[in-house]
Amino acid sequence: MIDYQKLKEKVSVRDYAESIGFNVSGNGMIRCPFHNDINPSMKVDDDHYHCFGCGAHGDVVDFVAELNGISNGAAAKRLMDELELDCDEYTCDEKPAPARKKESLRDWLNNTAAYYIALEKEMKKCIDELRPKESDEQLHPLYAYAVRNIGYISYLIDCLMDCRTDDEILRVKGMIQDNG
């Protein structure tokens, strides 16, 4: 049986993502490969990844499995092959660690708020940098998108920040999921 813990200690999600061609920003953000991502919404750290857009979350083995549509066992073997690791060193007789716990509502709230705050910041930057210089200049599509949507993003941030109970979090989560 594969010793998943040893394998995960050997390779980080961030290093793996970079090794297969993802452009990882300085703060660890990439465009999520699991949904139609326009702006980077996935954070890749050493021990896990999390997409603030679609909610994908896991470790390096989960990342490889989801990326390739294979089981975690096949993903672990693929990682060992790609990294040319000695299989004997990464096997054990113990059962793998129990599955990760599901993201709590509070975690979802914090992660989603952080995502929308970062998105609002980028939209403001886009509006400032792409603002037309001349009155007859054609609008840049990203400028138009940011101007059209920044009010809604600000509204979502306000809704998220005002949540005090689990019921309020569920209401806002449903609203965001319904409206994309």
C-alpha beads as a LAMMPS data file, in Angstrom:
LAMMPS data file: protein, C-alpha beads

180 atoms
179 bonds

1 atom types
1 bond types

-500.0 500.0 xlo xhi
-500.0 500.0 ylo yhi
-500.0 500.0 zlo zhi

Masses

1 110.0

Atoms # bond

1 1 1 0.000 0.000 0.000
2 1 1 1.250 3.482 -0.843
3 1 1 2.390 5.698 2.013
4 1 1 0.502 8.838 0.954
5 1 1 1.945 10.944 3.759
6 1 1 5.548 10.316 2.669
7 1 1 4.615 11.020 -0.941
8 1 1 2.874 14.301 -0.054
9 1 1 5.903 15.367 1.979
10 1 1 8.116 14.791 -1.071
11 1 1 6.201 16.980 -3.535
12 1 1 4.151 20.123 -2.941
13 1 1 1.047 21.049 -4.879
14 1 1 2.698 24.308 -5.927
15 1 1 5.862 22.591 -7.198
16 1 1 3.820 20.014 -9.080
17 1 1 1.588 22.670 -10.671
18 1 1 4.661 24.612 -11.809
19 1 1 6.322 21.435 -13.118
20 1 1 3.404 20.728 -15.462
21 1 1 3.237 24.256 -16.842
22 1 1 0.920 26.265 -14.600
23 1 1 1.983 29.888 -14.188
24 1 1 1.894 30.269 -10.393
25 1 1 1.827 33.890 -9.221
26 1 1 3.944 35.124 -6.333
27 1 1 1.025 34.669 -3.940
28 1 1 0.351 31.133 -5.199
29 1 1 -2.651 31.778 -7.444
30 1 1 -3.392 29.965 -10.723
31 1 1 -6.336 29.720 -13.092
32 1 1 -8.357 26.748 -11.881
33 1 1 -8.210 23.820 -14.325
34 1 1 -11.462 22.386 -12.961
35 1 1 -13.830 25.107 -14.185
36 1 1 -13.899 27.836 -16.828
37 1 1 -11.703 30.248 -14.896
38 1 1 -11.203 33.764 -16.264
39 1 1 -9.057 35.121 -13.443
40 1 1 -6.821 33.045 -11.169
41 1 1 -9.061 31.700 -8.417
42 1 1 -7.112 28.677 -7.206
43 1 1 -4.556 28.981 -4.425
44 1 1 -1.798 26.364 -4.529
45 1 1 0.242 25.953 -1.367
46 1 1 2.791 23.361 -0.370
47 1 1 0.330 20.945 1.232
48 1 1 -3.010 21.721 -0.456
49 1 1 -4.928 23.594 -3.132
50 1 1 -8.233 25.431 -2.882
51 1 1 -10.321 27.071 -5.597
52 1 1 -12.358 30.013 -4.366
53 1 1 -14.508 29.772 -7.498
54 1 1 -15.639 26.149 -7.699
55 1 1 -14.601 24.910 -4.241
56 1 1 -12.160 22.243 -5.470
57 1 1 -9.859 21.355 -2.595
58 1 1 -7.297 18.724 -1.743
59 1 1 -3.666 17.675 -1.614
60 1 1 -1.187 16.922 -4.404
61 1 1 -2.570 13.403 -4.939
62 1 1 -6.129 14.770 -5.224
63 1 1 -4.868 17.437 -7.671
64 1 1 -3.256 14.857 -9.969
65 1 1 -6.306 12.574 -9.710
66 1 1 -8.818 15.303 -10.543
67 1 1 -6.646 16.794 -13.273
68 1 1 -6.349 13.444 -15.046
69 1 1 -9.712 11.903 -14.135
70 1 1 -8.093 8.965 -12.334
71 1 1 -8.270 7.392 -8.872
72 1 1 -6.066 8.570 -6.021
73 1 1 -4.122 5.314 -6.142
74 1 1 -3.424 5.764 -9.851
75 1 1 -2.535 9.413 -9.213
76 1 1 -0.038 8.440 -6.496
77 1 1 1.572 5.898 -8.824
78 1 1 1.692 8.489 -11.597
79 1 1 3.400 10.972 -9.254
80 1 1 5.963 8.367 -8.253
81 1 1 6.644 7.569 -11.919
82 1 1 6.902 11.232 -12.939
83 1 1 9.216 12.022 -10.022
84 1 1 11.145 8.752 -10.509
85 1 1 10.643 7.779 -6.870
86 1 1 11.516 4.320 -5.548
87 1 1 8.204 2.543 -4.950
88 1 1 9.579 0.544 -1.995
89 1 1 10.341 3.745 -0.105
90 1 1 6.721 4.916 -0.441
91 1 1 4.870 1.772 0.584
92 1 1 3.552 0.761 3.981
93 1 1 1.228 -1.786 5.538
94 1 1 -1.018 0.802 7.184
95 1 1 -4.305 2.064 5.817
96 1 1 -4.223 5.540 4.279
97 1 1 -5.164 8.515 6.419
98 1 1 -8.906 9.177 6.719
99 1 1 -10.475 11.489 4.149
100 1 1 -10.202 15.214 4.715
101 1 1 -13.065 16.803 6.568
102 1 1 -15.509 18.814 4.555
103 1 1 -14.971 22.561 4.472
104 1 1 -16.968 24.215 7.269
105 1 1 -19.426 27.022 6.581
106 1 1 -17.131 29.483 8.355
107 1 1 -14.174 28.351 6.220
108 1 1 -16.308 28.756 3.103
109 1 1 -17.349 32.238 4.241
110 1 1 -13.756 33.321 4.936
111 1 1 -12.376 31.846 1.707
112 1 1 -15.172 33.279 -0.416
113 1 1 -14.893 36.728 1.166
114 1 1 -11.117 36.708 0.576
115 1 1 -11.681 35.750 -3.068
116 1 1 -14.231 38.518 -3.700
117 1 1 -12.119 41.123 -1.898
118 1 1 -9.136 40.204 -4.104
119 1 1 -11.400 40.268 -7.171
120 1 1 -12.731 43.713 -6.252
121 1 1 -9.166 44.975 -5.825
122 1 1 -8.223 43.645 -9.276
123 1 1 -11.340 45.195 -10.818
124 1 1 -10.476 48.591 -9.322
125 1 1 -6.949 48.252 -10.696
126 1 1 -8.354 47.303 -14.103
127 1 1 -10.694 50.303 -14.093
128 1 1 -7.826 52.652 -13.222
129 1 1 -5.367 51.224 -15.733
130 1 1 -7.732 50.652 -18.672
131 1 1 -9.820 53.799 -18.351
132 1 1 -10.105 55.439 -21.821
133 1 1 -7.757 58.376 -22.250
134 1 1 -9.775 59.974 -25.055
135 1 1 -13.555 60.382 -25.296
136 1 1 -13.693 58.570 -28.651
137 1 1 -11.406 55.696 -27.574
138 1 1 -12.972 52.232 -27.749
139 1 1 -13.536 50.644 -24.338
140 1 1 -11.280 47.753 -23.431
141 1 1 -13.473 44.654 -22.769
142 1 1 -11.940 44.104 -19.320
143 1 1 -12.584 47.733 -18.395
144 1 1 -16.220 47.405 -19.481
145 1 1 -16.604 44.122 -17.584
146 1 1 -15.088 45.583 -14.408
147 1 1 -17.241 48.716 -14.529
148 1 1 -20.352 46.629 -15.162
149 1 1 -19.678 44.122 -12.340
150 1 1 -17.794 45.916 -9.561
151 1 1 -21.027 47.044 -7.885
152 1 1 -22.278 43.462 -7.678
153 1 1 -18.936 42.258 -6.300
154 1 1 -19.081 44.978 -3.630
155 1 1 -22.637 43.900 -2.797
156 1 1 -21.503 40.259 -2.395
157 1 1 -18.677 41.338 -0.089
158 1 1 -21.175 43.279 2.038
159 1 1 -23.495 40.251 2.178
160 1 1 -20.617 37.978 3.199
161 1 1 -19.360 40.381 5.860
162 1 1 -22.847 40.743 7.349
163 1 1 -23.306 36.978 7.928
164 1 1 -23.572 36.169 11.627
165 1 1 -25.336 32.788 11.703
166 1 1 -25.033 29.542 9.766
167 1 1 -28.467 30.194 8.235
168 1 1 -27.282 33.565 6.905
169 1 1 -24.138 31.950 5.491
170 1 1 -26.238 29.269 3.773
171 1 1 -28.550 31.933 2.314
172 1 1 -25.626 33.905 0.865
173 1 1 -23.904 30.721 -0.349
174 1 1 -27.090 29.737 -2.182
175 1 1 -27.399 33.207 -3.684
176 1 1 -23.810 33.105 -4.967
177 1 1 -24.163 29.595 -6.360
178 1 1 -27.453 30.477 -8.083
179 1 1 -25.995 33.609 -9.702
180 1 1 -22.564 32.192 -10.511

Bonds

1 1 1 2
2 1 2 3
3 1 3 4
4 1 4 5
5 1 5 6
6 1 6 7
7 1 7 8
8 1 8 9
9 1 9 10
10 1 10 11
11 1 11 12
12 1 12 13
13 1 13 14
14 1 14 15
15 1 15 16
16 1 16 17
17 1 17 18
18 1 18 19
19 1 19 20
20 1 20 21
21 1 21 22
22 1 22 23
23 1 23 24
24 1 24 25
25 1 25 26
26 1 26 27
27 1 27 28
28 1 28 29
29 1 29 30
30 1 30 31
31 1 31 32
32 1 32 33
33 1 33 34
34 1 34 35
35 1 35 36
36 1 36 37
37 1 37 38
38 1 38 39
39 1 39 40
40 1 40 41
41 1 41 42
42 1 42 43
43 1 43 44
44 1 44 45
45 1 45 46
46 1 46 47
47 1 47 48
48 1 48 49
49 1 49 50
50 1 50 51
51 1 51 52
52 1 52 53
53 1 53 54
54 1 54 55
55 1 55 56
56 1 56 57
57 1 57 58
58 1 58 59
59 1 59 60
60 1 60 61
61 1 61 62
62 1 62 63
63 1 63 64
64 1 64 65
65 1 65 66
66 1 66 67
67 1 67 68
68 1 68 69
69 1 69 70
70 1 70 71
71 1 71 72
72 1 72 73
73 1 73 74
74 1 74 75
75 1 75 76
76 1 76 77
77 1 77 78
78 1 78 79
79 1 79 80
80 1 80 81
81 1 81 82
82 1 82 83
83 1 83 84
84 1 84 85
85 1 85 86
86 1 86 87
87 1 87 88
88 1 88 89
89 1 89 90
90 1 90 91
91 1 91 92
92 1 92 93
93 1 93 94
94 1 94 95
95 1 95 96
96 1 96 97
97 1 97 98
98 1 98 99
99 1 99 100
100 1 100 101
101 1 101 102
102 1 102 103
103 1 103 104
104 1 104 105
105 1 105 106
106 1 106 107
107 1 107 108
108 1 108 109
109 1 109 110
110 1 110 111
111 1 111 112
112 1 112 113
113 1 113 114
114 1 114 115
115 1 115 116
116 1 116 117
117 1 117 118
118 1 118 119
119 1 119 120
120 1 120 121
121 1 121 122
122 1 122 123
123 1 123 124
124 1 124 125
125 1 125 126
126 1 126 127
127 1 127 128
128 1 128 129
129 1 129 130
130 1 130 131
131 1 131 132
132 1 132 133
133 1 133 134
134 1 134 135
135 1 135 136
136 1 136 137
137 1 137 138
138 1 138 139
139 1 139 140
140 1 140 141
141 1 141 142
142 1 142 143
143 1 143 144
144 1 144 145
145 1 145 146
146 1 146 147
147 1 147 148
148 1 148 149
149 1 149 150
150 1 150 151
151 1 151 152
152 1 152 153
153 1 153 154
154 1 154 155
155 1 155 156
156 1 156 157
157 1 157 158
158 1 158 159
159 1 159 160
160 1 160 161
161 1 161 162
162 1 162 163
163 1 163 164
164 1 164 165
165 1 165 166
166 1 166 167
167 1 167 168
168 1 168 169
169 1 169 170
170 1 170 171
171 1 171 172
172 1 172 173
173 1 173 174
174 1 174 175
175 1 175 176
176 1 176 177
177 1 177 178
178 1 178 179
179 1 179 180
